[in-house]
Structure formats: C-alpha cells, structure tokens
Amino acid sequence: MCGLSGEMRFDGTRPDLEAVQGMSERQAARGPDGRGIWSRGPVALAHRRLKIIDLSELGHQPMTDAEQQITGVFNGCIYNYKELREELRGLGHSFESTSDTEVILKAYRQWGTGCVDRFFGMFAFALVEHRSGRLVLGRDRLGIKPLYLARTPGRLRFASSLPALLAGGDVDTSLDPMAVHQYLSWHATVAAPRTVLAGVRKLPPATVRVVEPDGSHQDHCYWQPSYTRRPEYADMGPSEWRDAVLDALRTAVRRRMVADVPVGVLLSGGLDSSLIVALLADEGQRDLATFSVGFESEGGDDGDEFRYSDQVAREFATDHHQLMVPSERVSTALDGAVAAMSEPMISHDVVAFHLLSEQVAKEVKVVQSGQGADEVFAGYHWYPQLASVAREAEPDRYAETYFDRPHADLARMLQPDMLPRDDVSGRFVRDHMAVPGAETALDAALRLDTHVMLVDDPVKRVDNMTMDWGLEARVPFLDHELVELAAACPPDLKLADGGKGVLKEAGRKLLPHEVVDRPKGYFPVPAITHMAGPVLDRVREALNAPEAKRRGLFKHSYLTELMAAPGEHRTKRGANALWQVALLEIWLQTHGL
C-alpha cells in the first residue's frame, strides 16, 4: 500500500519541499486515500496513503514517535504487526493507533535496524532520527516493495517509483550501458542497484541502509537463505516435504488476509493461484472475490484460460469476475501500462495486469496473487537442463538457456557508445553463482532467479500495475519462511512431475486433478506476440519519433531488419525482438526522456 518519497540534504541547505511535493503527487494513484508531508532540518518526508490497516486518521503518515523523536513513512504491510504490538507492549511501549506503521516506529526504538528481522511482510520504509539526523532506509527480503534513489553531491532523494523521482526534477537521465546490456540480455531484468537511467538506483532487497548527515552510508544485507540441505530436514521423505510445504503455504496465505478491508484473489486457473483459493476456502472463507482476465485470439493463439479459472471458481464457490479484453483495447491500454512502469518491462502480461487491476480496484483494495511459485519451486521448463550440469559449468548453461541473446549479438544492435566492452550480464551471473551457499547447479540457478530475476521482473510488474490503480497485491509464495523451506528442499522433489513436483503433490490434497495436471499456462496477449494491427502502429510511431532518432540507441540497419518482418524475429527465449527494442523506446518517451 501507499507511496513514499523524501529528500535529505548534505550541503547545509534545507530540502526542496516543492520537489518533494511533486514526487508525492506523482504517486497519488498508489495512495488515493490521504497525503502528508513533514520536514525538519535537512530532511523532508512525504506520503500518499492507501487505507488498508487502521482506517482512521490515527494511521496518517508521515508518523512521528514524539517521545523518541523518530519520524517515518512506510509502504507495504507487516503481517505480524498485531503480535509485534503485543510483544512491544510487554516491553513497555504504548500505542495510539492500531496501524502497522506505528509498530515499525516502536520496533525501531526497541531493536534498532535489527527490527527488520522480526517483520513478516512486504515493506519499504524511511525513518529519520531527529537527534542524530540519520536517515534509515529499509526494504523487505524479497524486494516486493520498491525503493528508488537519486543522488547528487549535496542531496539524496528517494521514492516508491522511478517516475516520482523524475517528477522531482534534476535527475541524470542518461542511459546506463551496463543496465541496457542486462535489459537486452536478461529478458528486461536489470538487477539492483542499477536501472536503465544512470542517475537512478534502487535499494537492493533485504537491505537496510543507514545514511549519516554528511552523506556517508552503510548497507546491511539482513537475510539470505542457504540453498543447501539442512540437517533438521534430513529424515524427511517426499510425503513429509509435501505436508511441510502445504503447511507453510497455508500459513503464508493466512498471514496475507490481515486487513481492515476485504481481500480477493487474482485467479488464473493455474496451480499457484488455485492453491491460494483452495487454502482460503479450507480456512472457511466464503464468497471469496476472484478475478480473471483474457484476450481475444490472434494468429491461432488462445488469449484466455477461463475454462480453468471457471472450474476453480465453481469448485470453491467464489464470487468470480471475468474480464475479456478485445484486441483493440490492448493498444490503447499499452501507454497507460507503460506510464505505470518504474522500469521498462517486456512481459506481455504487464498490460494484462494493468487492465485487470483497473477492474479489480473497483471491487476490492487488496488481492492475493500467485507470483513466485515457478522460481521458488523450479516450475520452468529450463530447470531440468540446468540441473544436469556440473556446478562450475552452471553460469554458461544458465546464459545459454535463459538469456535472450549472447553478448556478440548486441554489437549489431547497439550503437558503439552504448555497448560495454565485455559481457557484463554474463559476468553478473558468474559472480552471483560463485557466491557460497548453493549446493548444486540447480540451487545456484534458483537462488539467482528468486533473489534477482524474480524481484526485477514478475514482482516489480505486479507492484507497478496494481498500485497504479490503488490496489495492493500480496504474494504468499514469497513468504520468507516458505522461501527458506523451499530453498532447503531436495532438488529432485522440486523437479519431479515436470517441475514444481512437491507443490503439485500438495495441490493434489485440495484441488481437482485437472487443475494440478493441466499443461503449464502463461498470461498470453496475442496482439503483442504477433505484433497485430494497432500494436505494430504504436511500435512504428515510437521508433520513428524524433526522440528515438535523436537518441540513436539502436543501429538503423537492425531496426530496418526487424520492421521488415515484425512478427518473425524472436529472441532465444522466444520473445518478439521488435517488441523488446520498441518497448524501451516507448518507455523512455512516455516518461519524457
């Protein structure tokens, strides 16, 4: 929930309140229910509120603990805030509200930066110590909630979205060649701390940053599960693992029902979202609101999976809502989705999520969603290939399997000044996989996908698209205790049954076999896959725009080749190459760059 922003000065001047206010207004959609701004000395904080917990004005932000002189802003939800509040009361703290924001302030008073170890939830926060002048920034373990940073020699600005930083002005908007390399290599993933803009960075997941008044700072990474077999699970067989996974998921789903407003579910009809519905029904939820989206067929490709979501809705008697999107609506919705992107994202379902979120937000303020299960439980088709190689050969095999194109191909795409000399994306993968704590090649791949790719592709996509309509999405498969359990699970149990084997076994205890054993589905948007009609027109418009010609990012010969056969050029991952190139340019132009 919500959108935060702020500025800290290091040069002895006061913060630019007009810029901070501008950043906050750009995030109005993230928090349509309230606004606030606070300033003291060299620091200013602003907040846009989406009321989910403690709907009264006592939950207003920025919030100050007057006794200890701490002021903070917060985006997200602490699912165990009630338990923490009782623990803190036992330690002598008193509370004026029933909000989780106040719990964060008291927890910081009690445990300092170690408070994050006690939080179960998704969060990004900024806290200011009045006496010391320190600024403390924190982000949740899996990076579900974003926090973007723009620093100049005398100033640090921060916000829940990159466009908000642009609204504040004075940002270096030149392109970062290493980030562009990752974007074109790694299916639009740009790993923290980079973004495609040289002047904007993002706080990595599971990180607390303490910024001193002189601008120096220290980062602390507070969580990283070990992807090894743990002694306490040594005696567990397949059935015990199935039951442990189901119990952990049940707890994760139950946690994410904490709210003072109704909570729905985004239901695709696949295993992951269907399990969420089944577990909620098993917990006694009745008339649960569920939502599905589909698109018109193009080029022989089906655009919806309603037959599966309808079956699950009937099975568990949900209050089900379908949204069918005509192809012409995709092109008109595209610009709205791109405007909501903090970073360029090429996955087709970004438009689907944006359109679905628009409709869902008319019914509920909070939904649960199934993102993350494929990365956490090895559901993608390439994982068996990765599991069969030696640990030391894993980085090269990962790049061959997952990257859109090799480094050599970028030379014929990019102008020379945008092309790094070496394969920076491949080097990132090699360095990450060389870090101790992953026992097998598959463990190393799952660690990379869960803690890097997942954060800066599917999870970012869900946050950006839902929050643009004031809708909060919660992702139980990224409950950190469930992720820790899955990381320790033997690889063969995850790879079984075509992938997600242990999760499928858990599903068989609750779901119809047709749902568990169906072919793996994706969120298809055929109009984009086949560059149909208006979508292709939008692509041509962007690539021929004066801004694109002035930028000169891509070689003219390469663009000519793509435009001659727009539906035929595919990356190694099967993405439409023209779409990937054009989306970057559309994003830059949409944000006035």
C-alpha positions in Angstrom: 0.0 0.0 0.0 1.0 3.6 -0.3 3.8 5.6 -1.9 6.6 7.3 0.0 9.1 9.9 -1.0 11.7 12.3 0.5 14.9 14.2 0.4 17.9 14.5 2.6 20.5 17.3 2.1 24.2 17.1 2.9 25.2 20.6 1.9 23.7 22.6 4.8 20.6 23.7 3.0 17.0 22.7 3.6 15.2 20.2 1.4 13.3 21.4 -1.7 9.7 20.9 -0.5 8.3 21.8 -3.8 10.2 18.9 -5.4 9.2 16.5 -2.6 5.6 17.5 -3.0 5.9 16.9 -6.8 7.3 13.4 -6.2 4.4 12.7 -3.8 1.8 13.9 -6.2 3.2 11.7 -9.0 2.4 8.7 -6.7 -1.2 9.8 -6.0 -2.5 6.6 -7.6 -0.5 4.5 -5.1 -2.2 6.2 -2.2 -5.5 7.9 -3.1 -6.9 8.0 0.5 -4.6 10.5 2.1 -1.5 12.7 1.8 1.1 14.1 4.2 4.4 15.9 4.3 6.9 16.5 7.1 10.2 18.4 7.2 12.8 19.0 9.9 16.3 20.4 9.3 17.9 18.8 6.2 15.2 16.1 5.7 11.7 16.0 4.3 9.3 13.1 4.0 6.1 12.8 2.1 3.5 10.1 1.9 0.4 9.0 -0.1 -1.9 6.6 1.8 -3.9 3.7 0.7 -6.0 2.8 3.8 -5.8 -1.0 4.4 -5.0 -1.2 8.2 -6.3 1.2 10.7 -8.7 3.2 8.5 -8.8 6.1 10.9 -6.7 9.3 10.8 -4.5 7.8 13.6 -2.8 5.8 10.8 -1.8 9.0 8.9 1.7 9.4 7.6 4.4 10.7 8.0 4.1 9.4 11.5 6.2 10.7 14.5 7.1 9.0 17.7 7.3 12.1 19.8 8.9 10.5 22.8 11.9 9.1 21.0 11.8 11.7 18.2 11.6 9.4 15.2 9.5 10.2 12.1 8.8 7.7 9.3 7.0 6.8 6.2 6.2 3.3 5.1 4.9 1.4 2.1 3.6 -2.2 2.4 2.2 -4.4 5.1 3.6 -6.0 8.2 1.5 -9.2 8.5 2.5 -10.0 12.1 2.0 -6.4 13.3 -0.5 -7.4 15.9 1.8 -10.0 17.5 4.7 -7.5 17.5 2.5 -4.8 19.0 1.6 -7.1 22.0 5.3 -8.0 22.4 6.3 -4.4 22.4 3.6 -3.5 24.9 5.1 -6.1 27.1 8.4 -4.3 26.8 6.8 -1.0 28.0 5.7 0.6 24.7 2.3 2.3 24.4 0.4 2.8 21.2 -2.0 5.5 19.9 -3.2 3.7 16.8 -3.8 0.2 15.5 -1.6 0.7 12.5 1.4 -1.4 11.4 3.3 1.9 10.7 3.4 2.7 14.4 4.6 -0.9 15.1 7.6 -0.2 12.8 8.5 3.0 14.7 8.3 1.3 18.1 10.1 -1.8 16.8 13.0 0.5 15.6 13.0 2.2 19.0 13.3 -1.2 20.7 15.6 -3.2 18.3 17.3 -0.6 16.1 18.0 -1.7 12.5 17.5 -5.3 13.7 13.8 -4.7 13.8 13.6 -5.9 10.2 14.5 -9.4 11.3 11.2 -9.5 13.2 9.0 -8.3 10.3 6.9 -10.8 8.4 5.7 -8.8 5.3 6.5 -6.6 2.4 7.8 -3.2 3.1 9.9 -0.2 2.2 10.4 2.5 4.8 12.3 5.6 5.6 12.9 6.7 9.2 14.5 9.9 10.5 16.2 10.1 13.9 15.7 13.7 15.0 18.6 13.8 17.4 21.3 12.2 15.2 20.0 13.4 11.9 20.4 9.8 10.5 18.1 8.5 7.7 17.4 4.8 7.8 16.0 3.1 4.6 14.8 -0.5 4.5 13.4 -2.9 2.0 11.8 -6.3 2.5 13.6 -9.6 2.0 12.3 -10.4 -1.5 12.1 -6.8 -2.8 8.3 -6.9 -3.1 8.1 -3.2 -2.3 10.4 -0.9 -4.3 12.6 1.9 -3.2 14.3 4.1 -5.8 17.2 6.5 -5.1 18.6 9.5 -6.9 21.8 11.0 -5.5 23.7 14.2 -6.4 26.8 15.5 -4.5 24.7 17.5 -2.0 21.4 15.6 -1.9 19.7 12.2 -1.8 16.1 11.7 -3.0 14.1 8.6 -2.7 10.6 7.3 -3.7 8.5 4.3 -4.3 8.6 4.8 -8.0 11.2 5.9 -10.6 8.7 8.3 -12.3 8.2 10.1 -8.9 11.9 10.9 -8.9 11.7 12.2 -12.4 8.8 14.5 -11.2 11.1 16.0 -8.6 13.5 17.0 -11.4 17.3 17.3 -11.5 17.9 13.6 -12.3 20.7 12.3 -14.6 18.6 10.6 -17.3 21.4 9.4 -19.5 21.3 5.7 -20.2 23.4 3.2 -18.2 25.1 1.0 -20.8 25.5 -1.9 -18.3 21.8 -1.8 -17.4 20.8 -1.6 -21.1 23.0 -4.7 -21.7 21.1 -6.5 -18.9 17.8 -5.4 -20.3 18.6 -6.8 -23.8 20.3 -9.9 -22.5 18.2 -11.0 -19.5 14.6 -10.6 -20.6 14.4 -7.0 -19.3 15.8 -7.8 -15.9 18.0 -5.1 -14.6 19.5 -6.2 -11.3 19.7 -3.9 -8.3 21.2 -1.4 -7.7 21.1 -0.4 -11.4 18.2 1.0 -13.5 18.4 1.9 -17.2 18.9 5.5 -16.1 22.4 6.4 -14.9 21.1 8.8 -12.2 18.6 6.4 -10.6 19.4 3.4 -8.4 17.3 1.1 -6.3 17.9 -0.2 -2.8 18.6 -3.9 -3.0 16.2 -6.4 -1.4 16.8 -7.5 2.2 18.9 -4.3 2.8 18.9 -1.6 5.5 20.9 1.5 4.6 21.9 4.0 7.3 22.7 7.4 5.8 24.6 9.8 8.0 24.1 13.6 7.9 27.4 14.0 5.9 26.0 11.7 3.2 28.1 8.7 4.0 26.2 5.4 4.4 26.4 1.8 5.3 24.4 -1.1 3.9 23.5 -4.2 5.8 22.0 -7.3 4.0 20.0 -8.9 6.7 18.7 -12.1 5.0 19.8 -14.7 2.5 18.6 -18.3 2.8 21.1 -21.1 2.3 20.3 -23.2 -0.8 21.7 -26.3 0.9 20.2 -29.4 2.5 19.7 -28.7 6.2 20.3 -31.2 9.0 16.9 -30.6 10.6 15.2 -31.9 7.4 17.5 -34.9 6.9 14.9 -37.5 7.8 12.0 -36.1 5.7 10.7 -38.1 2.8 8.5 -37.0 -0.1 5.3 -37.1 1.8 6.8 -35.1 4.7 8.1 -32.5 2.4 4.6 -32.3 0.7 3.0 -31.7 4.1 5.6 -29.2 5.2 5.2 -27.2 2.0 1.4 -27.2 2.3 1.5 -26.2 5.9 3.9 -23.3 5.2 1.8 -22.1 2.3 -1.3 -22.3 4.4 0.4 -20.1 7.0 1.6 -17.7 4.2 -1.9 -17.3 2.8 -3.5 -16.9 6.2 -1.0 -14.1 7.1 -1.9 -12.2 3.9 -5.6 -12.0 4.9 -4.7 -9.4 7.6 -6.5 -6.3 6.7 -9.3 -4.0 7.8 -10.9 -4.3 4.2 -11.9 -7.3 2.1 -9.2 -9.3 0.4 -9.7 -11.0 -3.0 -7.6 -13.3 -5.2 -6.3 -12.9 -8.8 -7.2 -16.3 -10.2 -5.6 -17.5 -13.5 -6.8 -21.1 -13.1 -3.2 -22.4 -12.8 -1.9 -24.4 -9.9 -0.5 -21.5 -7.9 -3.5 -19.1 -7.8 -5.8 -22.1 -7.5 -4.0 -23.3 -4.4 -4.4 -19.9 -2.8 -8.2 -20.1 -3.4 -8.4 -23.7 -2.1 -6.5 -22.9 1.1 -8.6 -19.8 1.8 -11.8 -22.0 1.3 -10.3 -24.6 3.5 -9.8 -21.9 6.2 -13.5 -21.1 6.0 -13.6 -18.1 3.6 -16.9 -17.9 1.8 -17.9 -15.9 -1.3 -14.3 -15.0 -1.8 -13.9 -12.5 -4.6 -11.8 -13.9 -7.5 -10.8 -12.2 -10.8 -9.5 -13.4 -14.2 -8.6 -11.7 -17.4 -8.5 -12.9 -21.0 -7.8 -11.6 -24.5 -9.1 -12.2 -28.0 -7.2 -14.8 -30.0 -4.7 -13.7 -32.7 -2.7 -15.9 -35.1 -4.3 -19.1 -33.8 -3.2 -18.4 -30.2 -5.8 -18.6 -27.5 -5.9 -15.5 -25.3 -7.7 -16.8 -22.3 -7.7 -19.7 -19.8 -11.2 -19.1 -18.5 -12.1 -22.8 -18.6 -9.6 -23.4 -15.8 -10.4 -20.4 -13.7 -14.1 -21.1 -14.1 -13.6 -24.6 -12.8 -11.8 -23.5 -9.7 -14.4 -20.8 -9.1 -17.2 -23.4 -9.2 -15.3 -25.9 -7.1 -14.8 -23.4 -4.2 -18.0 -21.3 -4.8 -16.2 -18.0 -5.2 -17.7 -14.7 -6.3 -16.0 -14.8 -9.6 -15.4 -11.9 -12.1 -14.2 -12.3 -15.7 -12.7 -9.6 -17.8 -12.4 -10.2 -21.6 -10.2 -7.6 -23.4 -10.7 -7.0 -27.1 -7.5 -6.7 -29.2 -8.1 -3.0 -30.0 -8.2 -2.3 -26.3 -4.6 -3.7 -25.9 -3.1 -0.9 -28.0 -5.0 1.8 -26.2 -4.1 0.3 -22.8 -0.4 0.0 -23.7 0.5 3.6 -23.0 -1.2 3.5 -19.6 0.7 0.4 -18.6 4.0 1.9 -19.8 3.3 5.1 -17.8 2.9 2.9 -14.7 6.2 1.1 -15.2 9.0 2.2 -12.9 11.3 0.5 -15.4 10.7 -0.9 -18.9 9.2 -4.5 -18.8 8.6 -6.6 -21.9 6.5 -9.4 -20.5 3.1 -9.4 -22.2 1.2 -9.8 -19.0 2.2 -6.3 -17.9 -0.7 -5.0 -20.0 -3.0 -7.7 -18.7 -2.2 -6.9 -15.1 -2.8 -3.2 -15.7 -6.2 -3.8 -17.3 -7.2 -6.4 -14.7 -6.1 -4.2 -11.8 -8.3 -1.3 -13.1 -11.4 -3.5 -12.8 -10.4 -5.3 -9.6 -9.8 -2.0 -7.8 -13.5 -1.2 -8.3 -14.4 -4.2 -6.2 -11.6 -4.6 -3.6 -8.4 -2.9 -2.3 -6.3 -6.0 -1.6 -5.7 -9.2 -3.6 -3.5 -12.2 -3.2 -1.6 -13.4 -6.3 0.4 -16.5 -7.3 3.6 -14.9 -8.5 6.9 -16.5 -7.4 6.0 -20.2 -7.3 7.8 -21.1 -10.5 11.1 -19.5 -9.3 10.8 -20.8 -5.7 9.7 -24.4 -6.7 11.5 -24.8 -10.0 8.5 -24.7 -12.3 10.1 -23.5 -15.6 11.0 -25.9 -18.4 14.6 -25.0 -18.4 15.4 -26.0 -14.8 16.0 -29.7 -15.7 18.6 -28.7 -18.2 20.4 -26.6 -15.6 20.2 -29.4 -13.0 22.1 -31.8 -15.2 25.4 -29.8 -15.5 28.3 -29.5 -13.1 28.3 -26.7 -10.6 31.2 -24.9 -12.3 29.6 -25.0 -15.7 26.3 -23.6 -14.5 26.8 -19.9 -15.4 27.4 -20.6 -19.0 24.5 -23.1 -19.3 22.2 -20.6 -17.5 23.1 -17.9 -20.0 22.6 -20.3 -22.9 19.2 -21.3 -21.6 17.8 -18.1 -20.2 19.4 -15.1 -21.9 17.6 -13.6 -24.9 20.8 -13.3 -26.9 24.6 -13.6 -26.4 26.8 -10.7 -26.0 28.1 -10.9 -29.5 24.6 -10.2 -30.9 24.4 -6.9 -29.2 27.2 -5.5 -31.4 24.9 -5.5 -34.4 22.0 -4.0 -32.4 23.5 -1.1 -30.4 25.5 1.9 -31.3 29.1 1.5 -30.3 28.9 4.1 -27.5 26.2 2.0 -25.7 28.0 -1.3 -26.0 30.1 -2.4 -23.0 33.4 -4.0 -23.9 32.7 -7.3 -22.2 29.7 -9.5 -21.4 28.6 -7.6 -18.3 25.4 -9.6 -18.0 27.2 -12.9 -18.2 29.8 -11.7 -15.6 26.9 -10.8 -13.2 25.6 -14.3 -13.4 29.0 -15.9 -12.9 29.8 -13.7 -9.9 26.4 -14.4 -8.3 26.7 -18.1 -8.8 30.2 -18.2 -7.4 29.0 -17.0 -4.0 29.0 -19.8 -1.4 25.7 -21.2 -0.1 24.3 -23.1 -3.1 24.9 -26.8 -3.0 24.1 -27.8 -6.6 23.8 -26.2 -10.0 20.0 -26.1 -9.7 20.3 -24.4 -6.2 22.5 -21.7 -7.7 20.0 -21.1 -10.5 17.1 -20.9 -8.2 18.9 -18.6 -5.9 19.7 -16.2 -8.8 16.1 -16.4 -10.1 14.4 -15.9 -6.8 16.6 -13.1 -5.4 17.4 -11.2 -8.6 15.3 -12.1 -11.7 12.0 -12.5 -9.7 12.5 -9.2 -7.9 13.1 -7.2 -11.1 10.6 -8.8 -13.4 7.4 -10.6 -12.2 7.3 -9.0 -8.7 8.0 -5.5 -9.9 5.4 -6.0 -12.7 2.7 -6.9 -10.2 3.5 -4.0 -7.8 3.6 -1.4 -10.6 0.5 -2.4 -12.4 -1.7 -3.0 -9.3 -0.6 0.1 -7.4 -1.3 2.3 -10.4 -5.0 1.7 -9.5 -4.6 1.8 -5.7 -4.7 -2.0 -5.5 -2.4 -3.8 -3.1 -1.2 -7.2 -4.3 0.1 -9.8 -1.8 2.3 -12.7 -2.8 2.1 -15.7 -0.4 4.7 -17.7 -2.4 7.2 -15.1 -1.4 6.6 -15.5 2.3 10.2 -15.7 3.6 9.6 -18.7 5.7 8.2 -20.6 2.7 11.1 -19.5 0.6 13.6 -20.7 3.2 11.8 -24.1 3.3 11.8 -24.4 -0.5 15.5 -23.5 -0.7 16.3 -26.4 1.6 14.0 -28.9 -0.3 15.9 -31.6 -2.3 16.2 -30.5 -6.0 14.7 -33.8 -7.2 11.4 -33.2 -5.4 11.1 -29.8 -7.0 12.0 -31.1 -10.5 9.6 -34.0 -10.2 6.4 -34.3 -12.4 7.7 -31.8 -14.9 8.6 -29.1 -12.3 7.1 -27.9 -9.0 6.7 -31.6 -8.1 6.4 -31.1 -4.4 3.9 -28.2 -4.9 1.8 -30.3 -7.2 1.7 -33.1 -4.6 0.5 -30.5 -2.1 -2.1 -29.4 -4.6 -3.5 -32.9 -5.1 -4.7 -32.8 -1.5 -7.0 -29.8 -2.2 -7.6 -29.3 -6.0 -9.2 -31.2 -8.9 -6.6 -33.3 -10.8 -7.5 -31.4 -14.0 -6.1 -28.2 -12.4 -2.9 -29.8 -11.0 -2.1 -31.8 -14.1 -3.0 -29.3 -16.8 -0.3 -28.1 -19.2 1.6 -25.1 -17.8 0.0 -21.9 -18.9 1.2 -18.3 -19.4 -0.5 -15.0 -19.5 -0.9 -14.7 -23.3 -1.5 -11.4 -25.0 -1.7 -12.5 -28.7 -1.9 -8.9 -30.1 1.6 -8.3 -28.7 3.0 -11.7 -29.6 2.1 -11.3 -33.2 2.5 -7.5 -33.4 -1.1 -7.2 -34.5 -2.5 -4.0 -36.1 -2.6 -1.1 -33.6 0.2 -2.5 -31.5 2.5 -2.5 -34.5 1.4 1.0 -35.4 2.4 2.1 -31.9 5.8 0.4 -32.2 6.5 2.2 -35.6 5.4 5.5 -34.2 7.9 5.2 -31.2 10.8 4.0 -33.3 10.3 6.8 -35.9 9.8 9.5 -33.3 12.2 12.5 -33.2 13.3 11.5 -29.7 14.3 8.0 -30.9 16.2 9.4 -33.9 18.0 11.9 -31.6 18.8 9.2 -29.1 20.2 6.8 -31.7 20.3 3.9 -29.3 19.9 1.2 -31.9 21.6 0.8 -35.3 19.4 1.7 -38.2 20.2 -1.5 -40.1 19.0 -3.6 -37.2 15.7 -1.7 -36.9 15.1 -2.0 -40.6 15.6 -5.7 -40.4 13.1 -6.0 -37.6 10.5 -3.8 -39.2 10.7 -5.8 -42.4 9.2 -8.8 -40.7 7.8 -7.6 -37.3 6.3 -10.9 -36.2 9.2 -13.2 -37.2 12.3 -12.1 -35.3 12.5 -13.9 -31.9 15.0 -13.9 -29.1 16.4 -17.2 -27.8 13.7 -17.0 -25.1 11.0 -16.7 -27.8 10.2 -13.1 -27.2 9.4 -10.8 -30.1 12.7 -8.9 -30.7 10.9 -5.9 -32.1 8.7 -5.6 -29.0 11.7 -5.7 -26.7 13.5 -3.0 -28.6 10.5 -0.8 -29.1 9.3 -1.1 -25.5 12.5 0.5 -24.2 12.0 3.4 -26.6 8.2 3.7 -25.7 9.1 3.8 -22.0 11.7 6.5 -22.4 9.3 8.7 -24.5 6.4 8.1 -22.2 8.4 9.4 -19.3 9.5 12.5 -21.2 13.1 11.3 -21.9 
